[in-house]
Amino acid sequence: MSIKAEEISALIKQQLANYQDQLKVEEIGTVTYVGDGIARAHGLDNAMASELLQFSNGSYGIAQNLEANDVGIIVLGKFDDIREGDTVKRTGRIMEVPVGDEMIGRVVNPLGQPVDGAGPIHTERTRPIESPAPGVMQRQSVDQPLQTGLKTIDALVPIGRGQRELIIGDRKTGKTSIAIDTILNQKGQDTICIYVAIGQKQSTVRAQVETLRSFGAMDYTTVVVAGPSEPAPMLYIAPYAGSAMGEDFMYRGKHVLIIFDDLSKQASAYREISLLLRRPPGREAYPGDIFYLHSRLLERAAKLSDELGGGSMTALPIIETQAGDISAYIPTNVISITDGQIFLESDLFYSGTRPAMDAGNSVSRVGGAAQIKAMKKVAGTLRVDLASYRELESFAQFGSDLDEATQAKLNRGRRTVEVLKQPLHKPLPVEKQVVILYALTHGFLDSVPVDDIQRYQDELFANFDSNHEDLLTEIKTTGNLPDEAKMDGAIKAFAEGFTPSAN
Amino acid sequence: MPMKQNKFSVAKRYAKALFEYSDEQGQLDAVYQELVTIQQVLQETPDFLAVMKLDSVTTAEQSKIVATLAQPFSATTQDFLHLVFDYGRTADLDLIIAEFVERYNATQGRVMIHAVSATSLSAEQRQQIGQAYLQRFNGKSAQVTNTVDPELIGGVIVEAEGRRIDGSIRTKLLKMRALLAQPLR
């Protein structure tokens, strides 16, 4: 291929055509202090709160503290070549990130710049990272399900589109796995996913992106990464940047799932910034507006009214607790903001019950309205069954002489726990969840040995796939439970052919 | 508030007090002239402020130096310099004077303009810059100072009242470079 000089000069001309020779009046200030990701500047008398400022080295900053003599600025990006005496100029804008369909499938930093090495992103639009949440009249109640593909969640703490459901638990209890599995299950559901990784190890994020890619989930997912080595301001703005990207889809009538992994690290980053900006520390040294930090973020998740296109943004914030202490400051704050929580326990996790959800402490405040009818029918008694099983379990350890009713309850309970277990990255479609839960609540599993439950389930699904597809489609399309006689017949026919493993 | 005041807010207070006091006494213009002279002295002897900051120089010795500085001036200015010294703020004298001058200029409608250019500006050019600025923004008169920075290549950067109008060739070239560095669509 030969390169022609005319072509090159034509291209350069084309680029230079955009050059505008205009004098601009800039409002400037002088840096008086810089360090640890924040700077103070003298002057900038007209700067507004949260305004974007530009340093003379090209880095951007956000005005945070407007004081009598100076402005406290958080620096986004490089701050080691900003010096005392440098100028800062106002931009008159607030920070914006690129948004649009072009962002899908990309891994970006909180400024919206690609970090996946796949070239520049040619977006046409941008959106401010802070924007007011939809008001009362712009919303409607949550009534569509967002299937996570996890039996234990879809049956016990169903999540609706536009809901905010907190995932909370100690480290290594499977919080992120639930989030990733939920993303995987959105395949073909016409839902855009945004995964915001805040302060996660870069290696972990890489592994997660690879997981998403290998399951084909990057076709509808954007990953926003603020790594632990980046300055605190980047961690602080990451969830707002992610929300802005999500809102763009929501206001265009699409469904969005956004995951903040995790907000405790964002709170720590904000605490760091606030202490450096010399804001007075409060409880656990967090600043006074730490509640507002999370409430204004999560309030942006919504189910929009039909006039606005009926789009939705479902938020799954994640909070890491220390030694199961959900009464610490940040966990209580976020629990009170969200519409329910999925509480993960390390004891359950290590005893092999995965997902390690504690059914007693987990609730969904609006999700019930968003469950399909068939699921409501089969899962109705599940929570009570589990609760009474947990209660009896501790008694049963002392004596063996139990009456038949108690024995039956224990039996059912053990099988319920077994059915609700689910391997990693294997989300189940809702119709199959209904089938196995139907079999459980109607007593078909009571005679199956506990060790055989998983195999029973797999074979039952295979059997339904090949012999009773009509029943599965009926659940899927109508949302109703098929005729009980048909269901009973199908499961009975399968159970007769099922041979428990001999041991 | 028990928090330690920073030197900028301290300077503002002293400047305001002196300004209002000398205005009441009807000596505003005289005090202004004297302070401008002191400002010049401070610029010519940068050691003065450094010595005032040093703990190793005794208060008695510092007092003598301040007395020498204050001697030629009017009673109001002398009192002010001694008061500032008694409260241990002499090290911030430059900031206080700067605040005073700024305040004085604001009431007189005088704008201090600083122009950076590649070659030194003639008196006529400076006047034109001042006129152009006054036409665009508020103010009655303008005083233009000029520094030379050959790195600008050409054009002029005008700075006044926290505003900057950058018309230098260097900035234009940098902008052009940024434009060319953008990937093609």
Interface residues (C-beta under 8 A of the other chain):
Chain A: L11 I12 Q15 L16 N18 Y19 D21 L23 K24 V25 E26 E27 I28 G29 H42 G43 L44 D45 A68 N69 D70 T87 K89 G119 P120 H122
Chain B: N6 F8 S9 K12 E159 G162 R163 R164 I165 D166 G167 K172 K175 M176 L179 L180 Q182 P183 L184 R185
